[in-house]
Amino acid sequence: QGQLKIAPAAMAARCRLAARFHHIHGANIRLDASHTQATRVESFANGLCFSQEPLAPGQIFLVEIEEKELGWCGHLRVGLTAHDPQSLEVVPEYSLPDLVNLGDTWVFAITRNHNRVVVEGQEVQARGRPWEPFLLIERVRIPRDTLVGRSRPGRYSHILDDLYKMNVLPATARRSRIGVLYTPQPDGTADMHIVINGEDMGPSARSLPTTRPLYAVVDVFASTKSVRVIPVDYGFPSLQTLCRLVIQKHIVHRLAINGLDLPPLLKSFCQHE
C-alpha cells in the first residue's frame, strides 16, 4: 500500500493554502471573511466557486453542505478545471454546461449513485470497509474520519441509524461532505475522483492534463444554499478519532452513547462530530 510520494510537511502546507475559496466567484456568491464559507444569496444560479490555489496530486478539496434551500430542482456540482479563475473574463452562470463548454473542465452533479468511468472488461473494485481509518485511492492515503458527514442524533435519529453505522449520509443532505481530487497515471495524465462521505466514487473522468494547474470547482447550485471548506490533515488519526470509530462500530443506537461511562466531551464527539 504505497502512499503518494509528497512530503507530509509539504502536503500540509499546500492543504492549508488551498482550503479556501478563490476571491473570483459567481455573482450571487458571498464569501465569509475567512473565505471558507460560500453562500448563494439569491436566485439558483451564478454560484460558481473555485479553490484558492491549484490542487496538488492526491490533494482533496472537501466541502460540507451547511444549508439547503427548498423550492429549487438540482444539487451541488463539483469537479476540476484547468482554467485559472483570474483568467476568466466573466465567471460563467453555470458549471454545467457553461464552464465545461470552455474546455479543460470536468464537472458532475452530485447524486447518491454517482457516475463512474469503468474500462471495458474491468470490474468495479471494492471501496473498502467504512471502519478503516484511511481511504485509499490508488497511491493516495487520506484519513477517512474527516471525509465523513454525520447527522445529529435526535428524536428521529433511528431513521438514519443504519446510514450512520456505515458512516454515510445521503449525498445531497445537509452536513454531507463532498470532495474532489486527481491521481496521476503512468501515461502522464490523471484521473479525477469524487469522494462522498468517505466513499470513493471511482474515476469520474480520465485523461486529465497534468501539465496545467488544476483548480477545484464547486457550484453552489439550486437546492444547495451554503457550503464550507473542510481542511483535511493527511497525518495519522488522533487517539480520540480512533476511539470514536471503535465506539460507533459497536453501539446499537447513537443515543445509547449517553449511557456509556465516558467523559461528556467524548460522548458529544462520538455523537456529533
DRENTITI-121722 format. One record per residue (C-alpha): residue number from 1; residue in one letter; chain; x, y, z. Coordinates in steps of 0.5 Angstrom, whole numbers, plus 500, padded with zeros to 3 digits. Last residue first. Example, Ala and Ser with C-alpha at 12.3 -4.5 7.8 and 13.67 -1.06 7.14 Angstrom:
kolro	nulo	marke	X	Y	Z
2	s	A	527	498	514
1	a	A	525	491	516
END
This chain:
kolro	nulo	marke	X	Y	Z
273	e	A	463	531	530
272	h	A	456	529	533
271	q	A	455	523	537
270	c	A	462	521	538
269	f	A	465	528	540
268	s	A	459	529	544
267	k	A	461	523	548
266	l	A	468	525	548
265	l	A	466	532	551
264	p	A	462	528	557
263	p	A	467	524	559
262	l	A	465	516	558
261	d	A	462	511	562
260	l	A	457	510	557
259	g	A	449	511	558
258	n	A	449	517	553
257	i	A	453	513	548
256	a	A	446	509	547
255	l	A	443	515	543
254	r	A	447	513	537
253	h	A	444	506	537
252	v	A	447	499	537
251	i	A	454	501	539
250	h	A	460	497	537
249	k	A	462	501	531
248	q	A	461	507	534
247	i	A	465	506	540
246	v	A	471	503	536
245	l	A	471	509	531
244	r	A	470	514	536
243	c	A	476	511	540
242	l	A	481	512	534
241	t	A	478	519	533
240	q	A	480	521	540
239	l	A	487	517	539
238	s	A	488	522	533
237	p	A	488	520	526
236	f	A	495	520	523
235	g	A	497	526	518
234	y	A	494	528	512
233	d	A	490	533	515
232	v	A	484	535	511
231	p	A	481	543	512
230	i	A	474	543	511
229	v	A	471	548	506
228	r	A	464	551	508
227	v	A	458	550	504
226	s	A	451	555	503
225	k	A	445	554	499
224	t	A	445	548	496
223	s	A	438	547	493
222	a	A	440	550	486
221	f	A	447	551	485
220	v	A	453	552	490
219	d	A	458	550	484
218	v	A	465	548	487
217	v	A	470	547	482
216	a	A	477	545	485
215	y	A	483	548	481
214	l	A	488	544	476
213	p	A	495	547	474
212	r	A	497	545	467
211	t	A	502	540	465
210	t	A	497	535	469
209	p	A	492	534	463
208	l	A	486	530	465
207	s	A	486	523	462
206	r	A	480	520	466
205	a	A	474	523	469
204	s	A	469	520	475
203	p	A	474	515	477
202	g	A	471	512	483
201	m	A	466	514	487
200	d	A	471	514	493
199	e	A	467	514	500
198	g	A	469	518	506
197	n	A	462	522	506
196	i	A	462	523	498
195	v	A	469	523	495
194	i	A	470	525	487
193	h	A	476	522	483
192	m	A	479	525	477
191	d	A	484	521	474
190	a	A	491	524	471
189	t	A	495	524	465
188	g	A	502	522	464
187	d	A	501	515	462
186	p	A	503	512	468
185	q	A	497	516	472
184	p	A	497	522	477
183	t	A	491	522	482
182	y	A	486	528	482
181	l	A	482	530	488
180	v	A	475	532	489
179	g	A	471	532	496
178	i	A	464	532	498
177	r	A	462	532	506
176	s	A	454	532	508
175	r	A	452	536	513
174	r	A	446	538	510
173	a	A	444	532	505
172	t	A	446	532	498
171	a	A	450	525	499
170	p	A	445	522	503
169	l	A	449	521	510
168	v	A	454	515	510
167	n	A	459	513	516
166	m	A	456	506	515
165	k	A	453	506	522
164	y	A	450	513	521
163	l	A	447	510	515
162	d	A	444	505	519
161	d	A	442	510	525
160	l	A	439	515	520
159	i	A	431	513	522
158	h	A	433	512	529
157	s	A	435	519	529
156	y	A	428	521	530
155	r	A	428	525	536
154	g	A	435	527	536
153	p	A	442	525	534
152	r	A	446	530	529
151	s	A	447	527	522
150	r	A	454	526	520
149	g	A	459	528	514
148	v	A	465	523	513
147	l	A	471	526	510
146	t	A	475	528	516
145	d	A	474	521	519
144	r	A	477	518	513
143	p	A	484	520	514
142	i	A	487	520	507
141	r	A	492	515	503
140	v	A	493	517	496
139	r	A	497	511	492
138	e	A	491	509	488
137	i	A	485	512	493
136	l	A	486	509	500
135	l	A	481	512	505
134	f	A	484	511	512
133	p	A	481	509	519
132	e	A	478	503	516
131	w	A	471	503	519
130	p	A	467	504	513
129	r	A	470	498	510
128	g	A	474	499	503
127	r	A	472	501	496
126	a	A	471	494	493
125	q	A	474	495	485
124	v	A	469	496	480
123	e	A	471	490	475
122	q	A	475	492	468
121	g	A	472	489	462
120	e	A	471	496	459
119	v	A	475	501	463
118	v	A	470	504	468
117	v	A	468	511	469
116	r	A	464	512	475
115	n	A	457	516	475
114	h	A	455	518	482
113	n	A	449	514	485
112	r	A	447	519	491
111	t	A	447	525	487
110	i	A	452	530	486
109	a	A	452	534	479
108	f	A	459	533	475
107	v	A	464	538	473
106	w	A	471	537	469
105	t	A	474	543	465
104	d	A	479	543	460
103	g	A	474	546	455
102	l	A	470	553	455
101	n	A	464	548	455
100	v	A	465	546	462
99	l	A	464	553	465
98	d	A	458	554	461
97	p	A	454	547	461
96	l	A	454	545	467
95	s	A	459	550	471
94	y	A	453	555	471
93	e	A	453	563	470
92	p	A	460	563	468
91	v	A	465	568	471
90	v	A	467	573	466
89	e	A	473	575	463
88	l	A	476	568	466
87	s	A	484	569	467
86	q	A	483	570	475
85	p	A	480	563	476
84	d	A	486	560	473
83	h	A	483	555	468
82	a	A	485	548	468
81	t	A	478	546	472
80	l	A	476	541	477
79	g	A	470	538	479
78	v	A	464	539	484
77	r	A	456	541	483
76	l	A	451	541	489
75	h	A	444	540	487
74	g	A	438	541	483
73	c	A	431	543	483
72	w	A	430	549	487
71	g	A	424	550	492
70	l	A	427	549	499
69	e	A	434	552	500
68	k	A	440	548	504
67	e	A	445	550	509
66	e	A	452	547	511
65	i	A	454	543	506
64	e	A	461	541	507
63	v	A	467	542	503
62	l	A	473	538	501
61	f	A	479	539	496
60	i	A	483	533	496
59	q	A	490	533	495
58	g	A	492	527	491
57	p	A	496	531	486
56	a	A	497	538	489
55	l	A	491	543	488
54	p	A	491	549	485
53	e	A	490	555	490
52	q	A	484	559	492
51	s	A	480	553	490
50	f	A	474	556	486
49	c	A	467	558	487
48	l	A	461	558	482
47	g	A	454	560	485
46	n	A	451	564	479
45	a	A	445	560	479
44	f	A	439	559	484
43	s	A	437	566	485
42	e	A	440	570	491
41	v	A	445	570	497
40	r	A	449	564	495
39	t	A	453	562	501
38	a	A	461	561	501
37	q	A	464	559	507
36	t	A	472	558	508
35	h	A	474	565	505
34	s	A	476	567	512
33	a	A	472	573	512
32	d	A	466	570	509
31	l	A	464	569	502
30	r	A	458	572	498
29	i	A	456	568	492
28	n	A	451	571	487
27	a	A	456	574	482
26	g	A	460	568	481
25	h	A	467	567	484
24	i	A	474	570	484
23	h	A	476	571	491
22	h	A	478	564	491
21	f	A	475	559	496
20	r	A	480	557	502
19	a	A	483	550	504
18	a	A	488	551	498
17	l	A	493	555	503
16	r	A	493	550	509
15	c	A	493	544	504
14	r	A	499	546	501
13	a	A	503	547	508
12	a	A	500	540	510
11	m	A	503	537	503
10	a	A	510	540	504
9	a	A	510	538	511
8	p	A	508	531	509
7	a	A	513	530	504
6	i	A	510	528	497
5	k	A	510	521	494
4	l	A	503	519	495
3	q	A	503	513	499
2	g	A	504	506	497
1	q	A	500	500	500
END
